[in-house]
Every structure is written in structure tokens, then in C-alpha cells.
Amino acid sequence: MTYKHYFFAFAAIFFWSTVATAFKIALESLTVPQLLLIASVFSWLSLLVIVAINGKLGRIKAQFRQKPGYYLIVALFNPVLYYLALFKAYDLLPAQQALSLNYTWAVLLPLLAAPILKQSLTLKDISCALIAYFGVVVIATKGDFASMSFDSPLGVGLALLSTLFWCGYWLLNTKAEGDANVSLFISFSLAIPMLVIVNLGLNDWHPITLNGLMAGAYVGLFEMGITFALWLQALKLAPKAASVSNLVFLSPILSIVWIALILGEKIEVTTLVGLGFILAALLFQKIGKAGS
């Protein structure tokens, strides 16, 4: 039995675990729209190389012409709306909070899929959502349930809104046809002009430092571009998808380590408790799907 899929899976998980720290470092010298534009350009370049290596450059035009309106909407959801909301949440919140809240997208997805895709909504789905969102309340209030006071209500709201955009993106992907890397390349090709307009419209362009540029490039390469391809390769090589997908639980745990070591954030007990509830909900949701 080959174990190549674990190499690709662990590489993807490692890189994803570092990006929350990279977000905060980049946002020290870049505005949210600047970071997203720079990251999107580097992601676009990496995806261009990946598509070229796979010999699929010829598919780009044909795949886009099949559903141009669809790809415009997909690009609006990811990367534009999703990352604008997510990066602003990281700008307003400690990295540990934004990271944890973002993981609730996985329990939100089946709740949205039920009415939109006409799928059944089970008691387990509802129970998982309740457990996960209890974890959200623990993190957001730092355990002070009586006052229900948030350090940054806008930051919490944007972190949760980003999960709605991400779920929307994945629901749109159920209608996707063709190569996944080509689809992602098309999305970023369409998103970059949108982001240029956003940056010009806001007229809030800060001088770009070398550290900011490098952090933005890192985000583009290892949050949006290369890591996605590594994860797809892991899923492709794995004998069972569950043997890879279950490893994603390692990513937030590693992220907390980097946040503490590199950013120097004091990790709150309530963050760990809340994240524990969220991960428990995700694990409970996966029980019974291990054979998939």
C-alpha cells in the first residue's frame, strides 16, 4: 500500500496551519483589500503554473465559455467576499478567535444545503450546529455569558459572515463541471480586476513594505494556491477520502501553536474550550461517514 496521500495531506495541513499567523503579520502593514489583491495575484500565478504543468491550459477558455455568468458569481464569493470578510475579522480580532470562529463553516454547510440542494436535515446536523455555536459564544464572550459582551462584535460578525460566503462558494461548486484547478484559476482571473476596482474605489493604498509583500505572497501561495492543489492530490491518491479528510482536525491545533509562538498571543482558556466544542461538533458530524 502506498502512503503518498499522507505526504500531500500533511503538507497541506502544515501550510494551512500557518496562514492565520501570516494573515496577522501581513495586516500589520497592508490594508485588507491590499492583502487580498496581492495574495490573489500570487495565487493566480501559482495556479497558472499548476494548470500548465498538468497540461490543461487549453481547457481554460472552453471551460469559461460554458458558464461565464457562473464563474463570475463564483469569483465574487471566492476569493472576493469570503476573504474580504475573513481578513477584516482577523484585523479586528485576535488570531485565535478569528481562526476558531472560521471553522464553523463545516457545520453551517449542511444547514444551508438542506433547503438549497433539497437534502435532508438530520437531528445530528442540528445537534452539531448547536454544539459548535455554543463554542462560538464561549470564544466570543470569553466565557462571560451573563453580560454577553464581545470585544469586537463587528469582528465576530464578519468571521461568521465569512463562513456563510464560504458555504455559498461550496454550494455553487456542486454545479461545477470540468477540472477543479482550472475552475479556481478562472475564478482568480475574474476576481483580480474586481479587487483592483475595490482598492481604487477605497483610495486607501498604503506604501507596501517588503515584509508586507512577502506575507501577502505567502498567503496567496499557501492559503489559496499551492495548498489547494496539494489537498486535491491527497484526496485523489487516498484509498478512502475519510483517511485524509479527518486529518484536517490537526490544522487548528497547529495554528494555535504558531499563533502563540510567532505572534506571541496569550492563548485564552476560553478559546481552547470553545475550539474544543467546535472540533467536537465537526468530529461528531463525521461519525458514520468514515466509509465515504
WOPE-V304433 format. One record per run of one state. SS is the DSSP state (a for helix, b for strand, c for the rest). FROM is the first residue (numbers start at 1). LEN is the number of residues. If there is no record, write none. Layout:
((SS;FROM;LEN) (SS;FROM;LEN))
This chain:
((c;1;3) (a;4;24) (c;28;4) (a;32;22) (c;54;5) (a;59;8) (c;67;1) (a;68;25) (c;93;2) (a;95;8) (c;103;2) (a;105;12) (c;117;6) (a;123;19) (c;142;11) (a;153;21) (c;174;6) (a;180;23) (c;203;7) (a;210;28) (c;238;3) (a;241;23) (c;264;5) (a;269;18) (c;287;6))
